[in-house]
Amino acid sequence: MIPEEIGIPSARVLLIDNNDYELKMNLDLLEERRELASIREHNYKRQLQKYYNSRVQTCGFDARDFVFRNNEESGQEPPGMLSPTWEGPYKIKQVLSEGAYKLEKLDGTEIP
């Protein structure tokens, strides 16, 4: 502060007291702002999910269909840049549930 502001308060000095009040108010409203941001984020994600799910086409397989299996999931081949992406073909022996199948090789041996 310059010496003149000690005796005669200027606008800058008067705003310092108001600034402390404003900072306290911002801290009080911080939780509310976080909740509003969380609600907006949830609504945005729900809209994205609705948009994405409306364009997804389900694909189911029946017993005795031939399929390929992802090599990364099975771990049969060591991962690498030149390793094959898919392995197979395999025949579906049994449909267990939505998206789960029991597979067998073409010669009839069951895949664990």
LOLO-167371 format. One line per 4 residues: number of its first residue (from 1); for each residue x, y, z of N, C-alpha, C. Coordinates in steps of 0.2 Angstrom, whole numbers. Example, Ala and Ser with C-alpha at 12.3 -4.5 7.8 and 13.67 -1.06 7.14 Angstrom:
1	66 -28 39 62 -22 39 66 -16 39 ~ 64 -11 35 68 -5 36 64 0 39 .
REM end
This chain:
1	4 -6 0 0 0 0 4 6 0 ~ 2 11 -4 6 17 -3 3 22 2 ~ 7 26 5 5 30 11 -1 34 11 ~ -3 36 5 -10 40 4 -16 35 5 .
5	-15 29 4 -21 24 5 -22 22 12 ~ -17 24 16 -18 22 23 -23 27 26 ~ -23 33 25 -27 38 28 -34 38 23 ~ -33 38 17 -39 39 13 -40 33 9 .
9	-45 29 10 -46 22 6 -47 23 -1 ~ -44 20 -5 -46 20 -12 -50 15 -14 ~ -52 14 -20 -57 9 -23 -53 2 -22 ~ -47 2 -24 -43 -4 -23 -43 -7 -16 .
13	-42 -3 -11 -42 -5 -4 -49 -7 -2 ~ -54 -4 -4 -61 -6 -3 -63 -12 -6 ~ -60 -14 -12 -62 -20 -15 -59 -26 -12 ~ -53 -25 -8 -50 -31 -5 -55 -34 0 .
17	-58 -30 4 -63 -33 9 -69 -37 5 ~ -71 -34 0 -76 -37 -4 -73 -44 -7 ~ -67 -44 -9 -64 -49 -12 -64 -55 -7 ~ -62 -54 -1 -62 -60 4 -69 -63 4 .
21	-74 -58 4 -81 -61 5 -83 -65 -1 ~ -81 -63 -7 -82 -66 -14 -79 -73 -14 ~ -73 -73 -11 -69 -80 -11 -72 -85 -6 ~ -75 -82 -1 -79 -87 4 -85 -89 1 .
25	-88 -85 -3 -94 -87 -6 -93 -92 -12 ~ -87 -91 -15 -85 -96 -20 -84 -103 -17 ~ -81 -103 -11 -79 -109 -8 -86 -113 -6 ~ -91 -109 -4 -97 -112 -2 -101 -115 -8 .
29	-100 -112 -13 -104 -114 -19 -100 -119 -23 ~ -94 -121 -21 -90 -126 -25 -93 -133 -25 ~ -96 -135 -20 -99 -142 -20 -105 -142 -25 ~ -109 -136 -25 -115 -136 -29 -112 -136 -36 .
33	-107 -132 -38 -104 -132 -45 -102 -139 -47 ~ -99 -143 -42 -96 -149 -44 -102 -154 -45 ~ -107 -154 -41 -113 -158 -42 -116 -156 -49 ~ -117 -150 -51 -120 -148 -57 -116 -151 -63 .
37	-109 -150 -62 -105 -153 -68 -105 -160 -68 ~ -106 -164 -62 -107 -171 -63 -113 -173 -66 ~ -119 -169 -65 -125 -171 -68 -125 -170 -75 ~ -121 -164 -77 -121 -163 -85 -117 -168 -88 .
41	-111 -171 -85 -107 -176 -87 -111 -182 -88 ~ -115 -184 -83 -119 -190 -83 -124 -190 -89 ~ -127 -184 -90 -132 -183 -95 -129 -184 -102 ~ -123 -181 -103 -119 -181 -109 -117 -189 -111 .
45	-115 -192 -106 -113 -199 -107 -119 -203 -108 ~ -125 -202 -105 -131 -206 -107 -133 -204 -114 ~ -133 -198 -116 -134 -197 -123 -130 -200 -128 ~ -123 -200 -127 -118 -204 -131 -120 -211 -131 .
49	-122 -214 -125 -123 -221 -125 -129 -223 -129 ~ -134 -219 -129 -141 -220 -132 -139 -219 -140 ~ -135 -214 -142 -134 -214 -149 -130 -220 -152 ~ -125 -222 -148 -121 -227 -150 -125 -234 -150 .
53	-129 -235 -145 -133 -241 -145 -138 -242 -150 ~ -140 -236 -152 -145 -236 -157 -142 -238 -164 ~ -136 -238 -165 -133 -240 -171 -129 -246 -171 ~ -129 -250 -165 -126 -256 -165 -131 -262 -167 .
57	-128 -266 -171 -132 -271 -174 -130 -278 -171 ~ -134 -281 -167 -132 -287 -164 -131 -293 -169 ~ -127 -297 -168 -125 -303 -172 -125 -309 -168 ~ -129 -314 -169 -129 -320 -165 -127 -326 -170 .
61	-124 -331 -167 -122 -337 -170 -127 -343 -168 ~ -128 -347 -172 -131 -353 -170 -126 -359 -170 ~ -129 -365 -167 -125 -371 -167 -123 -373 -174 ~ -117 -376 -175 -114 -378 -181 -112 -373 -186 .
65	-112 -366 -183 -109 -361 -187 -101 -361 -187 ~ -98 -359 -192 -91 -358 -191 -89 -351 -190 ~ -84 -351 -185 -82 -344 -183 -74 -344 -182 ~ -71 -338 -181 -64 -337 -180 -64 -335 -173 .
69	-58 -336 -169 -57 -333 -162 -52 -328 -162 ~ -52 -323 -158 -47 -318 -157 -41 -321 -154 ~ -35 -320 -157 -29 -323 -155 -27 -320 -148 ~ -28 -313 -147 -26 -310 -141 -30 -313 -135 .
73	-36 -315 -136 -40 -317 -130 -38 -324 -128 ~ -36 -328 -133 -35 -335 -132 -28 -336 -129 ~ -23 -332 -132 -16 -333 -130 -12 -339 -133 ~ -15 -342 -138 -12 -347 -141 -5 -345 -145 .
77	-5 -340 -148 1 -337 -151 4 -332 -147 ~ 11 -331 -147 13 -325 -143 12 -319 -147 ~ 10 -314 -143 8 -307 -146 14 -304 -149 ~ 13 -301 -155 18 -297 -158 15 -294 -164 .
81	19 -290 -168 17 -286 -173 15 -291 -179 ~ 19 -296 -180 17 -300 -186 13 -307 -184 ~ 11 -307 -178 7 -313 -176 0 -312 -179 ~ -3 -318 -181 -10 -318 -184 -15 -315 -179 .
85	-20 -311 -181 -25 -308 -177 -31 -314 -175 ~ -32 -318 -180 -38 -323 -179 -35 -330 -179 ~ -38 -334 -176 -36 -341 -177 -43 -345 -178 ~ -42 -351 -181 -48 -355 -182 -48 -358 -189 .
89	-53 -360 -192 -60 -359 -190 -62 -364 -185 ~ -67 -363 -181 -69 -367 -176 -77 -368 -177 ~ -80 -373 -175 -87 -374 -176 -90 -373 -169 ~ -96 -370 -169 -99 -369 -162 -103 -375 -161 .
93	-101 -378 -155 -104 -384 -152 -111 -383 -149 ~ -111 -377 -144 -117 -376 -140 -117 -368 -139 ~ -123 -366 -139 -124 -359 -137 -125 -358 -130 ~ -121 -355 -126 -122 -355 -119 -126 -349 -116 .
97	-125 -343 -118 -129 -338 -117 -128 -332 -122 ~ -130 -326 -121 -129 -321 -126 -122 -320 -127 ~ -119 -321 -132 -112 -320 -133 -107 -325 -131 ~ -109 -330 -128 -105 -336 -125 -106 -342 -129 .
101	-101 -345 -131 -102 -351 -135 -97 -357 -133 ~ -98 -363 -134 -94 -368 -133 -91 -370 -140 ~ -85 -370 -141 -82 -371 -147 -78 -378 -148 ~ -78 -381 -154 -74 -387 -155 -70 -386 -162 .
105	-65 -390 -162 -61 -389 -169 -65 -393 -174 ~ -62 -393 -180 -66 -396 -186 -66 -404 -185 ~ -61 -406 -182 -60 -413 -181 -65 -416 -175 ~ -68 -411 -171 -72 -413 -166 -69 -413 -159 .
109	-63 -411 -158 -60 -410 -151 -63 -403 -148 ~ -65 -403 -142 -68 -398 -139 -63 -393 -136 ~ -64 -386 -137 -59 -381 -135 -61 -379 -128 ~ -56 -379 -123 -58 -377 -116 -60 -370 -116 .
REM end
